[in-house]
Amino acid sequence: MLAIGNFEASLNTITDYWSPKIIGQINGQYVKVAKLKGEFVWHKHEGEDEMFYIVKGALRIEYEAGEVNLNAGDFHIVPRNTLHNPVAEEECWVALIEPVATKHTGDVITERTKSIADQLS
């Protein structure tokens, strides 16, 4: 069976901020969606790049040496082993593509950290 996915429909089922949900898998990468609001946590993923695609809203990704500002339709790839902190002043809907080994909060564990089991539920 050939499946069709829809980012907005998947995002409509999410109620918690900073709690990504896995909606697909391709070639060792998870496709995730999440709603973001507020400041996340400074962290890095030592061995994995991650891609943010903005479905709705705006997102600022802070880096030690600056920041990038993303709006609906934009995407940005955070390079592996790069300290970063996502910040959404207002509700932001994102799609993420990252290797299955990527830990939610990378090298940091916080009360917001979600396991793969959490992301699959």
DACORTA-V792934 format. One record per residue. N is the residue number from 1. RES is the residue in three letters. PSI is psi in whole degrees, -180 to 180 (none if undefined). NEAR is the number of other C-alpha atoms within 8 Angstrom. D_FIRST is the distance of its C-alpha to the first C-alpha in Angstrom with 1 decimal. Layout:
n:N res:RES psi:PSI near:NEAR d_first:D_FIRST
n:N res:RES psi:PSI near:NEAR d_first:D_FIRST
//
This chain:
n:1 res:MET psi:135 near:2 d_first:0.0
n:2 res:LEU psi:120 near:3 d_first:3.8
n:3 res:ALA psi:149 near:4 d_first:6.3
n:4 res:ILE psi:130 near:4 d_first:9.8
n:5 res:GLY psi:161 near:5 d_first:12.8
n:6 res:ASN psi:117 near:6 d_first:16.3
n:7 res:PHE psi:-49 near:9 d_first:19.3
n:8 res:GLU psi:-43 near:7 d_first:21.7
n:9 res:ALA psi:-41 near:7 d_first:19.7
n:10 res:SER psi:-41 near:11 d_first:19.2
n:11 res:LEU psi:-29 near:11 d_first:22.9
n:12 res:ASN psi:-20 near:7 d_first:24.0
n:13 res:THR psi:-9 near:6 d_first:23.1
n:14 res:ILE psi:133 near:9 d_first:25.5
n:15 res:THR psi:-21 near:6 d_first:29.1
n:16 res:ASP psi:138 near:6 d_first:30.8
n:17 res:TYR psi:150 near:8 d_first:31.9
n:18 res:TRP psi:29 near:10 d_first:31.4
n:19 res:SER psi:80 near:10 d_first:28.6
n:20 res:PRO psi:149 near:10 d_first:25.5
n:21 res:LYS psi:134 near:12 d_first:22.1
n:22 res:ILE psi:125 near:11 d_first:19.3
n:23 res:ILE psi:-4 near:10 d_first:16.1
n:24 res:GLY psi:169 near:7 d_first:14.3
n:25 res:GLN psi:137 near:9 d_first:15.2
n:26 res:ILE psi:123 near:7 d_first:15.5
n:27 res:ASN psi:50 near:4 d_first:18.0
n:28 res:GLY psi:12 near:7 d_first:20.1
n:29 res:GLN psi:141 near:10 d_first:20.3
n:30 res:TYR psi:143 near:14 d_first:19.5
n:31 res:VAL psi:123 near:13 d_first:18.7
n:32 res:LYS psi:158 near:12 d_first:20.9
n:33 res:VAL psi:151 near:15 d_first:22.5
n:34 res:ALA psi:153 near:15 d_first:26.0
n:35 res:LYS psi:134 near:16 d_first:28.8
n:36 res:LEU psi:145 near:12 d_first:32.1
n:37 res:LYS psi:130 near:12 d_first:35.7
n:38 res:GLY psi:-162 near:8 d_first:39.0
n:39 res:GLU psi:140 near:9 d_first:39.6
n:40 res:PHE psi:-112 near:8 d_first:37.5
n:41 res:VAL psi:140 near:7 d_first:39.2
n:42 res:TRP psi:128 near:9 d_first:40.4
n:43 res:HIS psi:173 near:12 d_first:38.4
n:44 res:LYS psi:159 near:13 d_first:36.9
n:45 res:HIS psi:106 near:15 d_first:34.1
n:46 res:GLU psi:-39 near:9 d_first:36.1
n:47 res:GLY psi:5 near:6 d_first:33.4
n:48 res:GLU psi:137 near:12 d_first:30.6
n:49 res:ASP psi:158 near:12 d_first:30.3
n:50 res:GLU psi:143 near:12 d_first:28.4
n:51 res:MET psi:131 near:11 d_first:27.2
n:52 res:PHE psi:128 near:12 d_first:27.9
n:53 res:TYR psi:126 near:12 d_first:26.5
n:54 res:ILE psi:114 near:17 d_first:28.3
n:55 res:VAL psi:-42 near:12 d_first:26.3
n:56 res:LYS psi:139 near:10 d_first:29.4
n:57 res:GLY psi:-156 near:11 d_first:33.0
n:58 res:ALA psi:150 near:14 d_first:34.8
n:59 res:LEU psi:136 near:13 d_first:35.1
n:60 res:ARG psi:130 near:11 d_first:37.9
n:61 res:ILE psi:116 near:11 d_first:37.5
n:62 res:GLU psi:140 near:11 d_first:40.9
n:63 res:TYR psi:164 near:10 d_first:41.9
n:64 res:GLU psi:-33 near:7 d_first:45.3
n:65 res:ALA psi:16 near:4 d_first:46.3
n:66 res:GLY psi:-156 near:6 d_first:44.9
n:67 res:GLU psi:162 near:9 d_first:41.9
n:68 res:VAL psi:143 near:7 d_first:39.1
n:69 res:ASN psi:124 near:8 d_first:38.3
n:70 res:LEU psi:142 near:11 d_first:34.9
n:71 res:ASN psi:171 near:10 d_first:33.9
n:72 res:ALA psi:131 near:10 d_first:30.8
n:73 res:GLY psi:-16 near:8 d_first:28.8
n:74 res:ASP psi:154 near:8 d_first:30.6
n:75 res:PHE psi:158 near:9 d_first:29.2
n:76 res:HIS psi:140 near:8 d_first:31.3
n:77 res:ILE psi:121 near:8 d_first:30.9
n:78 res:VAL psi:118 near:10 d_first:33.2
n:79 res:PRO psi:148 near:8 d_first:34.4
n:80 res:ARG psi:150 near:11 d_first:34.4
n:81 res:ASN psi:30 near:10 d_first:37.6
n:82 res:THR psi:119 near:11 d_first:38.6
n:83 res:LEU psi:128 near:10 d_first:40.1
n:84 res:HIS psi:162 near:12 d_first:38.7
n:85 res:ASN psi:110 near:12 d_first:38.6
n:86 res:PRO psi:140 near:12 d_first:36.2
n:87 res:VAL psi:128 near:13 d_first:38.1
n:88 res:ALA psi:111 near:13 d_first:36.9
n:89 res:GLU psi:-39 near:9 d_first:39.9
n:90 res:GLU psi:170 near:8 d_first:37.8
n:91 res:GLU psi:133 near:10 d_first:34.2
n:92 res:CYS psi:136 near:14 d_first:31.8
n:93 res:TRP psi:128 near:13 d_first:28.0
n:94 res:VAL psi:154 near:13 d_first:26.5
n:95 res:ALA psi:141 near:13 d_first:23.3
n:96 res:LEU psi:143 near:13 d_first:24.0
n:97 res:ILE psi:123 near:11 d_first:22.7
n:98 res:GLU psi:154 near:12 d_first:24.4
n:99 res:PRO psi:150 near:11 d_first:24.3
n:100 res:VAL psi:-23 near:7 d_first:23.1
n:101 res:ALA psi:-7 near:5 d_first:26.8
n:102 res:THR psi:126 near:9 d_first:28.2
n:103 res:LYS psi:140 near:9 d_first:30.3
n:104 res:HIS psi:-51 near:7 d_first:30.2
n:105 res:THR psi:26 near:13 d_first:33.9
n:106 res:GLY psi:-121 near:11 d_first:34.4
n:107 res:ASP psi:7 near:9 d_first:37.9
n:108 res:VAL psi:140 near:8 d_first:39.0
n:109 res:ILE psi:124 near:8 d_first:38.4
n:110 res:THR psi:179 near:6 d_first:39.0
n:111 res:GLU psi:-15 near:4 d_first:38.4
n:112 res:ARG psi:-11 near:7 d_first:35.4
n:113 res:THR psi:130 near:8 d_first:33.7
n:114 res:LYS psi:134 near:11 d_first:30.3
n:115 res:SER psi:169 near:8 d_first:28.8
n:116 res:ILE psi:-39 near:7 d_first:25.2
n:117 res:ALA psi:-43 near:7 d_first:25.0
n:118 res:ASP psi:-41 near:8 d_first:26.3
n:119 res:GLN psi:-22 near:11 d_first:23.8
n:120 res:LEU psi:-16 near:8 d_first:20.8
n:121 res:SER psi:none near:5 d_first:22.2
//
